[in-house]
Amino acid sequence: MSLKLKEYIKITGKLVCKTGLRIGSSKDDIEIGGLDNPIIRDSLTKQPYIPGSSLKGKMRSILEYRYCAEQIKGGEPCGCGKETCPVCRIFGPHRNVRHELGPTRIIVRDAQLSEKSQHELEQRLESDAAYSEIKQEVSIDRKTGTASRAGPRSMERVPAGAEFNLNISLRIFEGDDEKAMVGYVKEALNLLQEDYLGASGTRGYGWVKIELT
């Protein structure tokens, strides 16, 4: 395979939250009196964002379930390194240093809160948790069927309706099937809309809509 770079293909658009989105931050960053379950934020603006690593990892795992079922049975990402594997070619073969596929093709940028959502959230949310909402959750006691005595948990999340700027680049080298690669990336984004992004997706969080430009 030639390592001559032909071009970059850009895939841009909006990622819109249909339900609350939660991508957690490290508890090491919690201030005294802060939430136990904070979301990740920009350290300067304090605005929430979607890490490129979170979005890329979810896109990869979705395609692996479709195209690499046998390779991921052990719980690890696909690292087959085969020429015919769309996941290894686009996202890179996991821990396989002997492959001949060349560099990882996809670059997923951190998705920043759109200017429109910045203004909307600043106007409608008046709380200590700027740009976010607090959802109270409880565990159910299996014997009584009522809320557990452990008490409610406060979960911070980005509210429904918030939108983020989506920016993905594909590096196209000589010999790459450009049309197929773009197709796989868009397939991953389409499948993501039927799945979820971030944490607690089986409890209703992280349902998103992708609007490509």
C-alpha positions in Angstrom: 0.0 0.0 0.0 1.3 3.5 -0.9 1.5 5.9 2.0 1.0 8.9 -0.3 -1.7 11.1 1.1 -4.3 12.1 -1.5 -6.8 14.3 0.5 -8.9 14.8 3.6 -12.6 14.2 3.4 -14.6 16.3 5.9 -17.8 15.1 7.5 -19.5 17.9 9.4 -22.9 18.6 11.0 -24.8 18.7 14.3 -25.2 16.2 17.0 -28.5 16.9 18.8 -29.5 15.5 22.2 -33.0 14.0 22.0 -32.7 13.0 25.7 -30.3 14.0 28.4 -26.6 13.2 27.6 -24.1 12.2 30.3 -20.4 11.8 29.7 -18.8 11.7 33.1 -15.8 13.6 34.4 -13.2 12.4 36.8 -14.2 12.7 40.5 -10.7 14.1 41.1 -11.9 17.4 39.7 -14.9 17.8 42.0 -14.8 20.9 44.1 -15.9 21.0 47.8 -19.7 20.9 47.8 -19.9 19.8 44.2 -21.8 17.0 42.5 -20.7 13.4 43.0 -21.5 12.6 39.3 -20.4 15.6 37.2 -20.3 15.8 33.4 -17.1 16.6 31.5 -16.6 20.2 30.8 -14.1 22.5 29.1 -11.6 23.6 31.8 -11.7 27.3 30.6 -15.3 27.9 29.5 -17.0 25.4 31.8 -19.2 24.4 28.9 -19.9 20.7 28.3 -18.4 19.0 25.3 -18.3 15.5 23.7 -14.7 14.1 23.7 -13.7 12.9 20.3 -12.5 9.7 22.0 -16.0 9.0 23.3 -17.6 9.5 19.9 -14.9 7.6 18.0 -15.0 4.7 20.4 -18.8 4.4 20.1 -18.7 4.5 16.3 -16.0 1.8 16.3 -17.8 -0.5 18.7 -21.1 -0.2 16.7 -19.3 -1.2 13.4 -17.5 -4.0 15.2 -20.8 -5.6 16.3 -21.9 -5.5 12.7 -18.7 -6.6 10.9 -16.3 -8.1 13.4 -18.5 -10.3 15.6 -16.1 -13.2 15.8 -13.0 -11.0 16.4 -14.5 -9.2 19.5 -15.8 -12.3 21.3 -13.0 -12.0 23.9 -14.1 -8.4 24.8 -11.3 -6.6 23.1 -11.6 -4.3 20.0 -10.9 -5.9 16.7 -7.2 -6.0 15.8 -7.2 -8.5 12.9 -5.4 -6.0 10.6 -6.9 -7.6 7.5 -7.1 -5.7 4.3 -10.8 -6.4 4.1 -11.7 -5.2 7.6 -13.4 -1.8 7.5 -12.9 -1.2 11.2 -9.2 -1.9 11.3 -8.6 0.2 8.1 -10.6 3.2 9.3 -10.1 3.1 13.1 -6.8 1.2 13.3 -6.1 -2.4 14.3 -6.2 -2.6 18.1 -2.7 -3.5 19.5 -1.6 -5.0 16.2 1.8 -3.6 15.3 2.4 -6.0 12.4 -0.4 -4.9 10.2 0.2 -3.3 6.7 -2.8 -1.0 6.7 -0.9 2.2 7.3 -2.1 5.1 9.6 -5.5 5.3 11.2 -7.8 7.0 8.7 -10.4 8.7 10.9 -9.9 11.8 13.0 -12.8 12.7 15.3 -12.6 16.2 16.9 -14.0 17.1 20.2 -17.6 18.2 19.6 -18.2 21.7 21.1 -21.5 23.1 22.2 -23.0 25.1 19.3 -23.3 28.9 19.7 -27.1 28.5 19.5 -27.2 26.1 22.4 -24.8 28.2 24.4 -27.3 31.1 24.3 -30.4 28.9 24.9 -28.9 27.1 27.9 -27.6 30.3 29.4 -31.1 31.8 29.2 -33.2 28.9 30.4 -31.1 27.3 33.1 -30.5 29.2 36.3 -28.6 27.0 38.6 -25.1 26.3 40.0 -24.7 23.7 37.3 -24.5 26.0 34.3 -25.4 24.4 30.9 -26.7 21.3 32.5 -29.5 19.7 34.4 -29.6 17.6 37.6 -31.6 14.3 37.4 -32.5 12.5 40.6 -32.4 8.7 40.5 -33.2 6.1 43.1 -32.6 2.4 43.4 -35.6 0.1 43.9 -35.6 -2.3 46.9 -36.4 -5.7 45.4 -38.3 -6.9 48.5 -40.6 -3.9 49.0 -40.7 -2.5 45.4 -40.1 1.0 46.8 -37.2 3.4 46.8 -34.1 2.1 48.5 -33.1 3.6 51.8 -29.8 4.5 50.2 -31.5 7.6 49.0 -31.5 9.4 45.6 -28.4 9.9 43.4 -27.9 13.2 41.7 -26.8 12.8 38.1 -25.7 15.7 36.1 -26.3 15.7 32.3 -26.7 17.9 29.3 -30.4 18.6 28.7 -32.4 17.4 25.7 -32.3 19.8 22.8 -28.7 20.8 23.2 -26.6 20.5 20.1 -22.9 20.0 19.4 -20.8 20.7 16.4 -19.7 17.5 14.7 -16.4 17.5 12.9 -14.8 14.4 11.4 -11.9 14.1 8.9 -11.0 11.0 6.9 -7.4 10.7 5.6 -7.5 9.2 2.1 -4.3 7.5 0.9 -3.5 6.1 -2.5 -5.3 2.7 -2.9 -8.1 3.5 -0.4 -11.7 3.1 -1.5 -12.9 6.6 -0.6 -16.5 6.0 -1.3 -16.6 2.8 0.8 -14.8 4.5 3.7 -17.1 7.5 3.8 -20.0 5.0 3.6 -18.8 3.1 6.7 -18.4 6.3 8.7 -21.9 7.5 7.8 -23.3 4.0 8.6 -21.7 4.2 12.1 -23.4 7.6 12.6 -26.7 6.3 11.4 -26.5 3.3 13.8 -25.5 5.6 16.7 -28.9 7.2 16.3 -30.5 3.9 17.1 -28.2 3.2 20.0 -26.9 5.7 22.6 -23.9 7.9 23.4 -22.3 8.2 26.8 -23.5 6.6 30.0 -26.8 5.1 31.2 -28.2 4.6 27.7 -30.4 1.7 28.7 -32.1 4.0 31.2 -33.0 6.6 28.6 -29.9 8.8 28.5 -27.8 9.6 25.4 -30.4 9.3 22.6 -29.0 11.5 19.8 -29.8 12.7 16.3 -27.2 13.4 13.7 -27.7 16.2 11.1 -25.0 16.2 8.5 -24.3 19.3 6.4 
